Amino acid sequence: MLVVVAVGVVLLTRDSGPAEPRVVTVEAESLVDGATVESPKKSKATVEVQPNCCAVTWSGDNQLFFQGLAIGDRVMMTVQIPADGTWRFAAVRTTAPDYANTVFTIDGTQVGGTFLGFTPEVRRTELLDVGTVRLTRGAHQVTLLVVGKTQGTIGYFAGVDLLRFSEVGSPAAAR
């Protein structure tokens, strides 16, 4: 009888295991109203919400459509991260004949490599891993920066459907 009680106490007090990692998914078009566009060459770049078009359906039926006009044009967006930790950053992007090569920075530091935006037809990508970054709880600036274009590209545009930050490891380990 004593053994049964001891086993019962152990089972009742045992930790149920690590919590699931947190995931922050943001429809990129929801960031347009608070976004800032900079154009070092004074190209008059703009950003807007673009509805489904060109035989492409984006999640939320829209995308963030950045109309960069020169290398160096950028759009800066603010995202909220719920906890200090290491986060995997990923994005669903759009490619098209007039889309540029771009990079993402977070708080001024480049994350991942160059995304080649050119394709002969408009296409929505799958969720693409951009990179891993250590972030604190709170607001962070995600910047989409035009760095060039391929020979076939006729413009410096870019499209982002959604951004996703996935906590790496368990939340309990990060605390």
N, C-alpha and C positions, 0 to 999 in steps of 0.2 A: 504494500500500500504506500509506503514511503517513497518508493521508486516512482510510482505513478504520479504522485504529487510533484516530485522534482521535475519530471519530464513535462508535466503540464505547465509549470512555472517557466521553464525554459522556452517552451513554444509560445507562451503568451508575451514574453518580453523580447523575443528575438526580433531584430530589425527585419523589415520586409524586403530589404535590398535597396540598392541605389535608386534614387528617383530618376525618372526619364529626363534626358537632356531637353532643355528648352529650345523652341524653334520660333523665330520671329520672321513672319512672312509679310511683306509690304507690297501692295500693288503700286508699281512705280508711278503710275499716273496720279495716284493720290498725293504725291509729293510735289506736283507741279505748282500748286498755288504758293507754297512756301519756298520754292526753288529760286536760286539766284544764277543768272547767266553772266559770264565774263567773257569778253572778247579782246585780248591784248592788241589785236590788229584793228580794233574798232569795226569789225565786220557786220555788226548788227545781228548776231546770232539770236535765236529765240527758242523757247521751249513751250510746248502745248500738249494737251491731251488729244490723242488721235483715236477715233473710233475704229472698229474693225474695218478693214479695207483690203483691197488687192487679193481677195480670196484667202485672207488670213483672219483667224479669230483668236484674239488674245484673251487671257483670263480676265475676268471683269469687263470684257468687251471693249477694252481700251488699252493703249500703251502710252508711255511717256515718249514723245517725239521731239528729239533735239535737232533743231535745224542749224547746225554749225555751218559756218561758211569759210573757215580757215583753220589751219593747224594752230593749236593753242586755245581754240574756243573751248569753253567748259560750262557745264551746268552742275551746280552744287545743291545737294539735298540733305536734309537732316533726318536721321533715323534715331529712334530710341532703343537702347539696349537695356534689358531688365536687370542684369547682374554682371558683376566683374567676372571675367573668365576668358577662355580661349574660344573663339567663334570661327566656324567655317562659313565663308561668304560665298554665295552662289547667286546666279542671275539667269533669268530667261530673257534672251535678247532677240532682236530682229535683224535680219540681213536683207539687203536690197541692192539694186544697181547704183544707187546714189549714196550708199552708206560708207562711212569712213572707218579707218582703223582707230581704235580707242583703247584707253586703259582706265581702270578705276583706281582712285586713291581714297583712303579713309584717313581722315584727320591729317592730310598732307603727305601720307606715305603710300607709295604705289603698292597695290595688292594684286598679285598675279601678273600675267603677261599681256601682250597686245592681242586684242580681239580684232580679227579681220572681218569687217562688216560687209564686204562685197559678195553678192551672189547675183546671177543673171535675173532671178525672179525674187519677189518678196517672200521671205520665209521666217517662221518663228522657230527658234531653237528649243531644244529640251533644256532642262535646268542644267546649267554649266557651272562647274566648280571654278571659282576665281582664285581663292586662296584662303589661308588661315591667318587670323589676326587676334592679338590680345587686346581686349577692350574693357573699359570700366563701365559701370552702370551709368546710364544717362544718355545725353544727346551726343551724336557723332556726325561729322560731315562726310558724306559720300559724294565724291566728285567723279563725273564722267568727262574725260579729257580727250579731245581729238589730237592724235599724234601723227596722222598721215593718211594716205590712201593708196590702194593698189592701182595698177595701170588701168584696169577696167572701170574703176569707180569714177562717176561723173560729179560727185559731190562730197560733202563733209557731214552728212546727216548721221543720226544714230537713233536707235529705238530700244527701249527697255520695257519689258512687260512686267516683271516682278523681281524683287530682291529678297533673298532669304539668308538669314543668319541662323546657324544651327550650333548650339553649344557643344563643344567637344568634351567628352567625358561627362561624368555625372555632376549635377549641381552641388551635391554634398561634398565632392572632392574639391570643388573650386572655393568653398567657404573656409 
